[in-house]
C-alpha cells in the first residue's frame, strides 16, 4: 500500500468500516475526508481489507466493477475498478440472501470465473491469462454501497471495496472454451418480471477481457491470481434495486441460470 501522509485515509477507512458495521450509510468520503485520486481510494480499501483479514475473514476472490457502459452511465464513471471477495459473501444458487447484512442493495447478473492455477505477479500475456482460467459460472452480484443514496464517484466506490455486498454462484461450471461468452444474452427477472437485459459484450466487450483487465491490474500492484479464486467479471446489464422478499432469477444464455431470494 502506498504511504499517504494524511490521516484522512485512515479516518475514511474507519468511517466506511463503521458504516458497514452499523448498516448506516454515510456521506461520500471523497467530500467528507478529501479523498482524491485512485491510489488514495485503493489505500482506504486496503486498510479495510487488512482489518477484515485480521478479524478472521478469508479472501476468496475479486470482483471487477463498472465494466458495463449502462452501469457506468448510472453512476457517472468511465473506467472499471476492483474489490475483494471474502468467504462469508458467498451464497449458492437458490439460497436465501440475508438482507440483514446489507444497506441499500442492488443486483446485477454476471459471468464468474474460477481460477484453475496460480498466476504469478508478473503481467500476464493474453494466452498466459486464459491458461490459468478453468471454468465459468453464471452469477448474481448483490452490490451494496456504504455511501448514502449511492451518490458515489469512482473514488468513493473504490474506497468502499468497489461496493461489494454478497454474491450468488450457479451450480454447473462450464469449460472455458465451450461457450461464446461475448455472445451470451442475459435476461434477469425480479418477482417474475424482466428488469434487466444485456449481453456478454456489455462487459468491456467480452467478460474475459474484464477478467484480463483485473489480472493485469493486480500484477501492476505486485499481486497475482490464486488457484480456486473466484473472479466476478462485471455486470452484463443495468443493476436493479432489491428488497427483502424479492425473487431474482437470471438466465445467461448457454451458461445457464442462477437465482436467489432476498430474505
C-alpha positions in Angstrom: 0.0 0.0 0.0 1.2 3.5 -0.8 2.1 5.6 2.2 -0.3 8.6 2.3 0.9 11.1 4.9 -2.6 12.5 5.7 -4.7 11.0 8.5 -7.6 11.3 6.1 -7.1 7.9 4.5 -7.2 6.2 8.0 -10.2 8.2 9.0 -12.1 7.5 5.8 -11.3 3.7 6.2 -12.6 3.8 9.8 -15.8 5.7 8.7 -16.6 3.2 6.0 -15.9 0.2 8.3 -18.2 1.7 10.9 -20.9 2.4 8.3 -21.0 -1.2 7.3 -20.9 -2.4 10.9 -23.8 -0.1 11.8 -25.6 -0.5 8.4 -25.8 3.2 8.3 -24.7 4.9 5.0 -22.5 7.9 5.2 -21.7 10.9 3.0 -19.2 10.4 0.2 -15.7 10.1 1.7 -14.3 12.0 -1.3 -16.0 15.0 0.1 -16.1 14.3 3.9 -12.4 13.3 4.1 -11.0 14.9 1.0 -10.0 11.5 -0.6 -8.8 12.3 -4.1 -7.4 10.1 -6.7 -7.5 6.3 -7.3 -4.4 5.5 -5.3 -5.7 7.2 -2.2 -9.0 5.4 -2.7 -7.4 2.0 -3.0 -5.3 2.8 0.1 -8.5 3.3 2.0 -9.8 0.0 0.7 -6.6 -1.9 1.5 -6.7 -0.7 5.1 -10.1 -2.2 5.5 -9.1 -5.4 3.7 -6.3 -5.9 6.2 -8.7 -5.2 9.0 -11.2 -7.8 7.7 -8.5 -10.4 7.4 -7.3 -9.7 10.9 -10.8 -10.1 12.1 -10.9 -13.7 10.7 -12.4 -13.3 7.2 -10.7 -15.0 4.3 -10.1 -13.6 0.9 -11.5 -15.9 -1.8 -11.6 -13.8 -4.9 -12.0 -10.4 -6.5 -14.7 -8.5 -8.4 -14.4 -6.2 -11.4 -16.8 -3.4 -11.1 -18.1 -0.7 -13.5 -17.5 -2.7 -16.7 -20.9 -2.2 -18.2 -21.5 1.1 -20.0 -25.0 1.0 -18.7 -23.8 0.9 -15.1 -21.1 3.5 -15.8 -23.8 5.8 -17.1 -25.9 5.1 -14.0 -23.0 6.1 -11.7 -21.3 8.7 -13.8 -17.9 7.0 -14.1 -15.9 5.9 -17.1 -13.5 3.1 -16.0 -13.5 -0.2 -14.1 -12.5 -0.8 -10.6 -11.9 -3.9 -8.4 -12.8 -5.1 -4.9 -12.1 -8.1 -2.7 -14.4 -11.0 -2.1 -14.5 -12.7 1.3 -15.6 -16.2 2.2 -18.7 -15.0 4.0 -20.0 -13.1 1.0 -20.8 -16.3 -1.0 -24.2 -17.8 -1.5 -25.2 -20.7 -3.7 -27.9 -21.0 -6.4 -31.4 -20.9 -4.9 -30.3 -19.9 -1.4 -31.7 -17.0 0.6 -29.6 -13.9 0.6 -29.6 -12.1 4.0 -30.7 -8.5 3.5 -29.9 -8.0 7.2 -26.3 -7.7 6.2 -27.0 -5.1 3.5 -27.9 -1.4 3.5 -29.2 -0.4 0.0 -28.7 -3.5 -2.2 -28.9 -3.7 -5.9 -28.5 -6.9 -8.0 -26.7 -7.5 -11.3 -26.1 -10.6 -13.5 -22.6 -11.5 -14.3 -20.2 -14.2 -15.6 -18.0 -15.6 -12.8 -14.7 -17.3 -13.5 -12.8 -19.9 -11.4 -9.0 -19.6 -11.4 -7.6 -23.1 -12.2 -3.9 -22.5 -11.4 -1.8 -19.7 -9.9 -0.8 -16.8 -12.0 2.2 -15.1 -10.5 2.6 -11.4 -10.0 4.1 -10.8 -13.5 2.0 -9.0 -16.0 0.4 -11.9 -18.0 0.0 -12.3 -21.7 -3.5 -13.0 -23.0 -2.5 -16.7 -23.5 -1.0 -17.0 -20.0 -4.1 -15.5 -18.6 -6.5 -17.8 -20.4 -4.4 -20.8 -19.5 -5.0 -20.1 -15.8 -8.8 -19.9 -16.0 -10.6 -23.2 -15.5 -14.4 -22.6 -15.6 -17.1 -20.1 -16.0 -20.3 -19.9 -13.9 -23.5 -17.8 -14.0 -23.6 -15.4 -11.1 -25.5 -12.7 -9.4 -23.8 -9.9 -7.5 -25.7 -8.1 -4.8 -23.8 -4.8 -4.7 -24.2 -2.5 -1.7 -22.8 0.9 -1.1 -21.9 2.4 2.3 -22.4 5.8 0.6 -25.8 7.3 1.2 -28.2 7.2 -1.8 -25.5 5.7 -4.0 -24.2 9.2 -4.6 -20.7 7.9 -5.4 -17.8 9.0 -7.5 -15.2 6.5 -8.8 -13.1 7.4 -5.7 -16.0 6.6 -3.3 -16.8 3.2 -4.8 -13.1 2.2 -4.9 -12.6 3.2 -1.3 -15.7 1.2 -0.3 -14.2 -2.0 -1.7 -15.9 -1.5 -5.1 -19.3 -1.5 -3.4 -19.1 -5.2 -2.6 -22.0 -6.8 -0.8 -22.7 -10.5 -1.5 -22.7 -12.8 -4.5 -24.5 -15.9 -5.7 -22.9 -18.6 -7.8 -24.6 -21.0 -10.2 -24.3 -24.8 -9.8 -22.7 -26.0 -13.0 -19.2 -25.0 -14.0 -18.8 -24.6 -17.8 -15.5 -25.2 -19.5 -14.0 -22.0 -20.8 -13.9 -23.0 -24.5 -17.4 -24.4 -24.7 -19.4 -21.2 -24.7 -19.0 -18.0 -26.7 -19.1 -15.7 -23.7 -19.1 -12.4 -25.7 -22.3 -13.5 -27.5 -24.2 -14.5 -24.3 -27.7 -13.0 -23.9 -28.7 -12.1 -20.4 -32.2 -11.7 -19.0 -32.8 -11.0 -15.3 -36.2 -11.0 -13.7 -37.4 -9.8 -10.3 -40.6 -11.4 -9.0 -41.3 -12.8 -12.4 -40.9 -9.5 -14.3 -38.0 -8.8 -16.6 -36.0 -5.9 -15.1 -32.6 -6.1 -16.8 -31.4 -7.3 -20.3 -27.8 -7.4 -21.5 -25.1 -9.3 -23.3 -21.6 -10.7 -22.7 -20.3 -7.9 -24.9 -21.6 -5.3 -22.5 -18.8 -6.3 -20.1 -15.8 -4.5 -21.6 -16.6 -6.1 -24.9 -16.2 -9.6 -23.5 -16.2 -11.0 -19.9 -12.8 -12.5 -20.3 -11.4 -9.0 -21.2 -12.8 -7.7 -18.0 -11.1 -10.5 -16.0 -7.9 -9.9 -18.0 -8.0 -6.3 -17.0 -8.1 -7.5 -13.4 -5.2 -9.9 -13.8 -3.0 -7.2 -15.4 -4.1 -4.6 -12.8 -3.3 -6.9 -9.9 0.1 -7.7 -11.5 0.8 -4.0 -11.7 0.1 -3.9 -7.9 2.5 -6.7 -7.3 -0.2 -9.4 -6.8 -1.4 -12.4 -8.8 -4.3 -14.8 -9.0 -4.5 -17.9 -7.0 -6.0 -21.3 -7.9 -9.5 -21.6 -6.6 -10.2 -17.8 -6.6 -13.5 -16.5 -7.9 -13.5 -13.6 -10.3 -16.7 -11.7 -10.8 -16.2 -10.1 -14.2 -18.8 -7.3 -14.1 -22.4 -6.6 -14.9 -24.0 -7.6 -18.2 -26.7 -5.0 -17.9 -28.2 -2.4 -15.6 -28.3 -3.1 -11.8 -31.7 -3.2 -10.1 -32.6 -2.4 -6.5 -33.9 -5.3 -4.4 -35.7 -5.6 -1.1 -36.4 -8.5 1.3 -38.8 -10.9 -0.2 -37.8 -10.3 -3.8 -37.1 -13.4 -6.0 -34.3 -12.8 -8.5 -33.6 -15.1 -11.5 -31.1 -14.6 -14.3 -30.7 -16.6 -17.5 -27.3 -16.1 -19.0 -27.5 -17.8 -22.4 -25.9 -21.2 -22.7 -24.0 -20.6 -19.4 -27.2 -21.4 -17.6 -29.3 -19.7 -14.9 -28.9 -18.6 -11.3 -31.4 -17.4 -8.7 -31.9 -16.3 -5.2 -34.4 -15.0 -2.7 -33.8 -11.8 -0.8 -34.6 -12.8 2.8 
